Amino acid sequence: MSGREDSLYKLIELRDIIGLQGLDLLWRLLDLDPDTRITASEALQHPFFNEFDETDMEIDQVENIRQNHIGMQPNEVKEYITLLKKNESSLRVDSDYMSKQSMITESMRTILVDWLVDVSIHFEVMCETLHFAISYIDRTLSVLEIEKNKLQLVGVT
């Protein structure tokens, strides 16, 4: 099977997991053109998030979490999910954090993220590693003002 066919099958599997709205959001987030790529604020308003009901988890989702955390009972899984959601909302980065940066722009951040994507592909790192790297960059930029000549250093770190 060619790389393109393999990617197509992965997208079909992903569609089955996140649905058509999730796939649409993903495509918009992964748009290679920074001028047409969806912004973080626009992404948060995407219909995909309207479909997700945090209080109503599917049985297979609970069972999947339970299998990945051996020994957890169904009520413990629900407590665990509640804790994760609480932590997620308290640790969420403000969507307009870039407006607080005086020396770097959103375009510069976009270029840095594009560079990280290229590096991650070259070194075949796990998708989760790339996700965490971008998350750390966003968290750093949300609390520290970064000089233009130090931005790539933040990305490398």
DOTISE-493046 format. One record per residue: residue number from 1; residue in one letter; chain; x, y, z negated of N, C-alpha, C in turn. Coordinates in nm, 4 decimals. Each point is the difference from the previous one (the first is absolute). Example, Ala and Ser with C-alpha at 12.3 -4.5 7.8 and 13.67 -1.06 7.14 Angstrom:
<martis>
1,A,A,1.3190,-0.5690,-0.7800,-0.0890,0.1190,0.0000,0.0900,0.1200,0.0000
2,S,A,-0.0350,0.1050,0.0720,0.0820,0.1190,-0.0060,-0.0770,0.1090,-0.0730
</martis>
This chain:
<martis>
1,M,A,0.0846,-0.1170,0.0000,-0.0846,0.1170,0.0000,0.0899,0.1244,0.0000
2,S,A,-0.0342,0.0998,0.0818,0.0812,0.1205,0.0076,-0.0262,0.0887,-0.1209
3,G,A,0.0862,0.0986,-0.0195,-0.0145,0.0935,-0.1116,-0.1299,0.0770,0.0072
4,R,A,-0.0411,0.0373,0.1223,-0.1256,0.0741,0.0164,-0.1200,-0.0868,-0.0369
5,E,A,0.0014,-0.1254,0.0428,-0.1106,-0.0900,-0.0338,-0.0059,-0.0224,-0.1499
6,D,A,0.1163,-0.0178,-0.0612,0.0064,-0.0190,-0.1440,-0.0568,0.1216,-0.0729
7,S,A,0.0353,0.1203,0.0477,-0.0514,0.1233,-0.0598,-0.1509,0.0096,0.0169
8,L,A,-0.0496,-0.0414,0.1161,-0.1439,0.0037,0.0245,-0.0733,-0.0914,-0.0971
9,Y,A,0.0526,-0.1217,-0.0210,-0.0637,-0.0916,-0.0946,0.0032,0.0565,-0.1423
10,K,A,0.1074,0.0667,-0.0358,0.0076,0.0613,-0.1329,-0.1036,0.1100,-0.0145
11,L,A,-0.0203,0.0788,0.1054,-0.1010,0.1051,-0.0044,-0.1403,-0.0592,-0.0119
12,I,A,-0.0247,-0.1103,0.0695,-0.1309,-0.0648,-0.0095,-0.0223,-0.0508,-0.1423
13,E,A,0.1030,-0.0609,-0.0590,-0.0102,-0.0453,-0.1389,-0.0234,0.1184,-0.0933
14,L,A,0.0708,0.1090,0.0254,-0.0137,0.1187,-0.0827,-0.1402,0.0578,0.0119
15,R,A,-0.0555,0.0000,0.1230,-0.1359,0.0483,0.0197,-0.0983,-0.0804,-0.0836
16,D,A,0.0226,-0.1306,-0.0092,-0.0891,-0.0848,-0.0793,0.0086,0.0346,-0.1479
17,I,A,0.1132,0.0519,-0.0434,0.0185,0.0346,-0.1410,-0.0509,0.1404,-0.0307
18,I,A,0.0390,0.0986,0.0820,-0.0334,0.1396,-0.0317,-0.1145,0.0557,0.0825
19,G,A,-0.0492,-0.0750,0.0962,-0.1133,0.0439,0.0797,0.0404,0.0996,0.1085
20,L,A,-0.0973,0.0373,0.0803,0.0267,0.0901,0.1120,0.0368,0.1399,-0.0479
21,Q,A,-0.0668,0.0477,-0.1070,0.0332,0.1327,-0.0535,0.1426,0.0018,-0.0534
22,G,A,0.0403,-0.1065,-0.0666,0.1361,-0.0088,-0.0521,0.1021,-0.0028,0.1116
23,L,A,-0.0318,-0.0717,0.1062,0.0894,-0.0072,0.1150,0.0110,0.1367,0.0681
24,D,A,-0.1127,0.0708,0.0102,0.0012,0.1346,0.0577,0.0875,0.0934,-0.0839
25,L,A,-0.0156,-0.0059,-0.1314,0.0821,0.0822,-0.0885,0.1482,-0.0338,0.0179
26,L,A,0.0305,-0.1275,0.0060,0.1386,-0.0437,0.0178,0.0588,0.0547,0.1296
27,W,A,-0.0749,-0.0104,0.1095,0.0481,0.0517,0.1287,0.0263,0.1488,-0.0075
28,R,A,-0.0902,0.0727,-0.0669,0.0173,0.1449,-0.0103,0.1205,0.0359,-0.0872
29,L,A,0.0246,-0.0782,-0.1039,0.1153,0.0245,-0.0872,0.1318,-0.0344,0.0682
30,L,A,-0.0028,-0.0977,0.0904,0.1214,-0.0461,0.0665,0.0233,0.0648,0.1361
31,D,A,-0.0802,0.1001,0.0331,0.0176,0.0705,0.1271,0.1424,0.0548,0.0081
32,L,A,0.0697,-0.0312,0.1070,0.1398,0.0420,0.0147,0.0151,0.1501,0.0228
33,D,A,-0.1023,0.0647,0.0493,0.0074,0.1433,0.0255,-0.0396,0.0765,-0.1270
34,P,A,0.0941,0.0702,-0.0625,-0.0303,0.0710,-0.1247,-0.1105,0.1042,0.0156
35,D,A,-0.0173,0.0547,0.1226,-0.1020,0.1019,0.0208,-0.1416,-0.0572,-0.0001
36,T,A,-0.0143,-0.1283,0.0352,-0.1331,-0.0610,0.0038,-0.0223,-0.0985,-0.1155
37,R,A,0.1062,-0.0307,-0.0757,-0.0130,-0.0914,-0.1133,-0.0902,0.0630,-0.1064
38,I,A,-0.0819,-0.0808,-0.0617,-0.0922,0.0445,-0.1035,0.0800,0.0474,-0.1224
39,T,A,-0.0442,0.1080,-0.0624,0.0678,0.0502,-0.1203,-0.0479,-0.0780,-0.1213
40,A,A,0.0677,0.0163,-0.1111,-0.0390,-0.0686,-0.1232,-0.1401,0.0436,-0.0428
41,S,A,-0.0286,0.1292,0.0091,-0.1332,0.0494,-0.0379,-0.1087,-0.0577,0.0897
42,E,A,0.0274,-0.0069,0.1307,-0.0967,-0.0584,0.0933,-0.0166,-0.1493,-0.0267
43,A,A,0.1098,-0.0664,-0.0322,-0.0071,-0.1437,-0.0277,-0.0892,-0.0273,-0.1204
44,L,A,0.0105,0.0837,-0.1022,-0.0829,-0.0203,-0.1194,-0.1485,0.0182,0.0291
45,Q,A,-0.0327,0.0727,0.1062,-0.1402,0.0223,0.0375,-0.0500,-0.1026,0.1020
46,H,A,0.0858,-0.0937,0.0395,-0.0359,-0.0986,0.1025,-0.1151,-0.0887,-0.0490
47,P,A,-0.0912,-0.0371,0.0887,-0.1149,-0.0852,-0.0376,0.0391,-0.1338,-0.0625
48,F,A,0.1224,-0.0473,0.0242,0.0442,-0.1261,-0.0597,-0.0182,0.0030,-0.1516
49,F,A,0.0292,0.1121,-0.0625,-0.0088,0.0091,-0.1450,-0.1435,0.0075,-0.0495
50,N,A,-0.0935,0.0371,0.0868,-0.1414,0.0012,-0.0383,-0.0553,-0.1413,-0.0098
51,E,A,0.0590,-0.0931,0.0793,-0.0480,-0.1379,0.0007,0.0449,-0.0767,-0.1232
52,F,A,0.1069,0.0446,-0.0622,0.0597,-0.0752,-0.1104,-0.0708,0.0325,-0.1306
53,D,A,-0.0645,-0.0987,-0.0570,-0.0677,0.0164,-0.1287,0.0888,-0.0600,-0.1075
54,E,A,0.0578,0.0879,-0.0832,0.0953,-0.0460,-0.0999,-0.0621,-0.0908,-0.1051
55,T,A,-0.1299,0.0119,-0.0200,-0.0622,-0.0783,-0.1064,-0.0414,-0.1394,0.0460
56,D,A,-0.0006,-0.0226,0.1296,-0.0507,-0.1261,0.0523,0.1080,-0.0723,0.0793
57,M,A,0.0740,-0.0875,-0.0657,0.1047,-0.0747,0.0682,-0.0547,-0.1332,0.0474
58,E,A,0.0485,-0.0420,0.1146,-0.0390,-0.1284,0.0532,0.0612,-0.1120,-0.0853
59,I,A,-0.0682,-0.1123,-0.0074,0.0452,-0.1142,-0.0782,0.1379,-0.0469,0.0459
60,D,A,0.0231,-0.0043,0.1328,0.1296,-0.0475,0.0489,0.1136,0.0951,-0.0373
61,Q,A,-0.0297,0.1319,-0.0125,0.1027,0.0948,-0.0438,0.0390,-0.0281,-0.1448
62,V,A,-0.1002,-0.0229,-0.0846,0.0272,-0.0308,-0.1406,0.0780,-0.1306,-0.0102
63,E,A,-0.0400,-0.1000,0.0765,0.0676,-0.1293,-0.0037,0.1445,0.0122,0.0509
64,N,A,0.0210,0.0817,0.1019,0.1348,0.0227,0.0520,0.0892,0.0611,-0.1081
65,I,A,-0.0498,0.0992,-0.0688,0.0776,0.0623,-0.1081,0.0250,-0.1020,-0.1100
66,R,A,-0.1004,-0.0781,-0.0307,0.0134,-0.1003,-0.1054,0.1064,-0.1037,0.0354
67,Q,A,0.0030,-0.0427,0.1259,0.0995,-0.0977,0.0431,0.1404,0.0582,-0.0051
68,N,A,0.0127,0.1299,0.0290,0.1313,0.0640,-0.0014,0.0476,0.0332,-0.1411
69,H,A,-0.0882,-0.0038,-0.0962,0.0340,0.0253,-0.1397,-0.0483,-0.1210,-0.0806
70,I,A,0.0793,-0.1043,0.0059,-0.0364,-0.1297,-0.0573,-0.0470,0.0150,-0.1442
71,G,A,-0.1074,-0.0675,-0.0294,-0.0517,-0.0015,-0.1357,-0.1018,0.1091,-0.0294
72,M,A,-0.0247,0.0895,0.0944,-0.0967,0.1063,-0.0255,-0.1416,-0.0528,0.0193
73,Q,A,-0.0841,0.0334,-0.0933,-0.1409,-0.0342,0.0093,-0.0728,0.1113,0.0750
74,P,A,-0.1197,-0.0291,0.0549,-0.0712,0.1016,0.0769,-0.0197,0.1323,-0.0747
75,N,A,-0.0311,-0.0045,-0.1296,-0.0180,0.1253,-0.0735,0.1330,0.0750,-0.0150
76,E,A,0.1120,-0.0741,-0.0074,0.1316,0.0633,-0.0083,0.0352,0.0663,0.1327
77,V,A,-0.0434,-0.0605,0.1092,0.0257,0.0579,0.1318,-0.0706,0.1346,0.0105
78,K,A,-0.1246,0.0069,-0.0428,-0.0747,0.1261,0.0061,0.0659,0.1066,-0.0869
79,E,A,0.0475,-0.0385,-0.1181,0.0712,0.0950,-0.0865,0.1288,0.0473,0.0675
80,Y,A,0.0702,-0.0932,0.0633,0.1247,0.0311,0.0700,-0.0256,0.0989,0.1136
81,I,A,-0.1052,-0.0237,0.0776,-0.0347,0.0886,0.1115,-0.0373,0.1380,-0.0527
82,T,A,-0.0767,0.0047,-0.1078,-0.0372,0.1276,-0.0601,0.1238,0.0772,-0.0436
83,L,A,0.0952,-0.0691,-0.0619,0.1244,0.0631,-0.0418,0.0784,0.0532,0.1200
84,L,A,0.0091,-0.0794,0.1064,0.0711,0.0440,0.1203,-0.0651,0.1243,0.0593
85,K,A,-0.1319,0.0029,0.0064,-0.0713,0.1158,0.0555,0.0212,0.1241,-0.0861
86,K,A,-0.0006,-0.0193,-0.1315,0.0235,0.1126,-0.0911,0.1409,0.0547,0.0210
87,N,A,0.0982,-0.0890,0.0065,0.1381,0.0430,0.0211,0.0173,0.0659,0.1364
88,E,A,-0.0665,-0.0556,0.0999,0.0119,0.0553,0.1343,-0.0503,0.1436,0.0037
89,S,A,-0.1140,0.0259,-0.0608,-0.0553,0.1354,0.0046,0.0834,0.0978,-0.0820
90,S,A,0.0602,-0.0468,-0.1087,0.0810,0.0915,-0.0812,0.1368,0.0265,0.0621
91,L,A,0.0474,-0.0900,0.0877,0.1310,0.0161,0.0624,-0.0078,0.0535,0.1433
92,R,A,-0.1193,0.0240,0.0470,-0.0193,0.0452,0.1382,0.0681,0.1347,0.0224
93,V,A,0.0674,0.0115,0.1140,0.0671,0.1241,0.0371,-0.1030,0.0953,0.0592
94,D,A,0.0040,0.1267,-0.0410,-0.0903,0.1013,0.0528,0.0201,0.0121,0.1503
95,S,A,-0.1072,0.0024,0.0761,0.0111,-0.0034,0.1461,0.0610,0.1262,0.0599
96,D,A,0.0030,0.1107,-0.0720,0.0573,0.1230,0.0558,0.1360,0.0346,-0.0615
97,Y,A,0.0719,-0.1027,-0.0458,0.1284,0.0236,-0.0656,0.1008,0.0711,0.0902
98,M,A,-0.0095,-0.0188,0.1308,0.0965,0.0632,0.0905,-0.0139,0.1517,0.0010
99,S,A,-0.1164,0.0509,-0.0352,-0.0171,0.1458,-0.0028,0.0855,0.0642,-0.1087
100,K,A,0.0450,-0.0793,-0.0957,0.0850,0.0510,-0.1084,0.1477,0.0034,0.0394
101,Q,A,0.0337,-0.0615,0.1135,0.1383,-0.0018,0.0474,0.0259,0.1273,0.0812
102,S,A,0.1033,0.0758,-0.0391,0.0301,0.1244,0.0726,0.1093,-0.0186,0.1046
103,M,A,0.0812,-0.1067,-0.0123,0.1141,-0.0164,0.0899,-0.0197,-0.1092,0.1047
104,I,A,-0.0998,-0.0849,-0.0178,-0.0266,-0.1050,0.0977,-0.1465,0.0057,0.0410
105,T,A,-0.0272,-0.0564,0.1179,-0.1356,0.0052,0.0549,-0.0574,-0.1413,0.0134
106,E,A,-0.1286,-0.0061,0.0289,-0.0643,-0.1293,0.0235,0.0628,-0.0712,0.1196
107,S,A,0.0377,0.0755,0.1014,0.0644,-0.0593,0.1177,0.1319,-0.0649,-0.0369
108,M,A,0.0736,0.0613,-0.0898,0.1276,-0.0563,-0.0435,-0.0232,-0.1306,-0.0750
109,R,A,-0.1034,-0.0036,-0.0825,-0.0338,-0.1238,-0.0709,-0.0396,-0.1074,0.1011
110,T,A,-0.0767,0.0376,0.1017,-0.0420,-0.0933,0.1034,0.1205,-0.0590,0.0723
111,I,A,0.0960,0.0843,0.0333,0.1211,-0.0467,0.0679,0.0756,-0.0974,-0.0900
112,L,A,0.0073,0.0307,-0.1294,0.0675,-0.0893,-0.0948,-0.0698,-0.1355,-0.0059
113,V,A,-0.1329,0.0001,-0.0068,-0.0753,-0.1256,-0.0059,0.0180,-0.0784,0.1299
114,D,A,-0.0036,0.0696,0.1143,0.0235,-0.0687,0.1277,0.1385,-0.0643,0.0019
115,W,A,0.0992,0.0714,-0.0517,0.1363,-0.0548,-0.0073,0.0037,-0.1236,-0.0902
116,L,A,-0.0698,0.0066,-0.1135,-0.0044,-0.1153,-0.0903,-0.0660,-0.1207,0.0657
117,V,A,-0.1024,0.0249,0.0784,-0.0656,-0.1096,0.0720,0.0998,-0.0647,0.0952
118,D,A,0.0737,0.0820,0.0747,0.1014,-0.0539,0.0917,0.1053,-0.0807,-0.0748
119,V,A,0.0472,0.0515,-0.1123,0.1010,-0.0701,-0.0798,-0.0560,-0.1319,-0.0522
120,S,A,-0.1252,0.0033,-0.0461,-0.0601,-0.1225,-0.0551,-0.0172,-0.1063,0.1073
121,I,A,-0.0304,0.0422,0.1219,-0.0117,-0.0956,0.1105,0.1371,-0.0577,0.0334
122,H,A,0.1005,0.0874,0.0058,0.1354,-0.0451,0.0336,0.0522,-0.1019,-0.1015
123,F,A,-0.0241,0.0265,-0.1287,0.0514,-0.0888,-0.1047,-0.1007,-0.1065,-0.0423
124,E,A,-0.1160,-0.0029,0.0678,-0.1033,-0.1006,-0.0245,-0.0398,-0.0084,-0.1471
125,V,A,-0.0257,0.1166,-0.0597,-0.0424,0.0007,-0.1392,-0.1489,-0.0315,-0.0076
126,M,A,-0.0434,-0.0423,-0.1153,-0.1410,-0.0320,-0.0196,-0.0831,0.1283,0.0073
127,C,A,-0.1226,-0.0122,0.0475,-0.0894,0.1154,0.0090,-0.0188,0.0660,-0.1363
128,E,A,-0.0057,-0.0803,-0.1037,-0.0180,0.0528,-0.1347,0.1159,0.0903,-0.0393
129,T,A,0.1217,-0.0346,0.0435,0.1167,0.0812,-0.0313,-0.0128,0.1370,0.0648
130,L,A,-0.0424,0.0025,0.1252,-0.0217,0.1271,0.0689,-0.1085,0.0805,-0.0705
131,H,A,-0.1080,-0.0655,-0.0361,-0.1102,0.0673,-0.0698,0.0494,0.0633,-0.1306
132,F,A,0.0752,-0.0751,-0.0782,0.0523,0.0529,-0.1257,0.0962,0.1155,0.0242
133,A,A,0.0834,-0.0107,0.1029,0.0950,0.1078,0.0301,-0.0737,0.1300,0.0302
134,I,A,-0.1033,-0.0084,0.0820,-0.0773,0.1198,0.0339,-0.0733,0.0522,-0.1232
135,S,A,-0.0520,-0.0906,-0.0804,-0.0674,0.0404,-0.1231,0.0959,0.0733,-0.0940
136,Y,A,0.1220,-0.0511,-0.0131,0.0995,0.0658,-0.0858,0.0360,0.1376,0.0543
137,I,A,0.0104,0.0115,0.1307,0.0289,0.1309,0.0594,-0.1121,0.0976,-0.0331
138,D,A,-0.1238,-0.0427,0.0201,-0.1137,0.0871,-0.0278,-0.0054,0.0386,-0.1475
139,R,A,0.0268,-0.0941,-0.0879,-0.0002,0.0308,-0.1435,0.1113,0.0985,-0.0351
140,T,A,0.1157,-0.0187,0.0606,0.1114,0.0918,-0.0244,-0.0340,0.1391,0.0505
141,L,A,-0.0524,0.0084,0.1218,-0.0346,0.1298,0.0573,-0.1130,0.0686,-0.0752
142,S,A,-0.0819,-0.0778,-0.0696,-0.1116,0.0603,-0.0738,0.0450,0.0640,-0.1315
143,V,A,0.1193,-0.0364,-0.0481,0.0449,0.0557,-0.1292,0.1287,0.0821,0.0097
144,L,A,0.0767,-0.0154,0.1086,0.1260,0.0731,0.0158,0.0000,0.0780,0.1294
145,E,A,0.0524,0.1196,-0.0054,0.0188,0.0757,0.1239,0.1323,-0.0445,0.0607
146,I,A,-0.0041,-0.0449,0.1229,0.1160,-0.0589,0.0661,0.0544,0.0960,0.1055
147,E,A,0.1312,0.0151,0.0026,0.0638,0.0816,0.1026,-0.0012,-0.0755,0.1325
148,K,A,-0.0023,0.0770,0.1076,-0.0059,-0.0581,0.1347,0.1135,-0.0995,0.0233
149,N,A,0.1213,0.0333,-0.0410,0.1142,-0.0867,0.0266,0.0067,-0.1218,-0.0935
150,K,A,-0.0920,-0.0089,-0.0943,-0.0026,-0.1144,-0.0919,-0.1149,-0.0957,0.0283
151,L,A,-0.0861,0.0338,0.0960,-0.1188,-0.0823,0.0247,0.0358,-0.1406,0.0464
152,Q,A,0.0925,-0.0130,0.0923,0.0365,-0.1343,0.0469,0.0634,-0.0806,-0.1137
153,L,A,0.0722,0.0659,-0.0882,0.0574,-0.0667,-0.1155,-0.1101,-0.0572,-0.0902
154,V,A,-0.1070,0.0746,-0.0154,-0.1154,-0.0492,-0.0761,-0.0538,-0.1268,0.0669
155,G,A,-0.0108,0.0019,0.1322,-0.0493,-0.1154,0.0744,0.0908,-0.1209,-0.0121
156,V,A,0.1283,0.0220,0.0083,0.0956,-0.1107,-0.0104,-0.0038,-0.0603,-0.1403
157,T,A,-0.0124,0.0859,-0.0980,-0.0040,-0.0459,-0.1385,-0.1222,-0.0844,-0.0248
</martis>
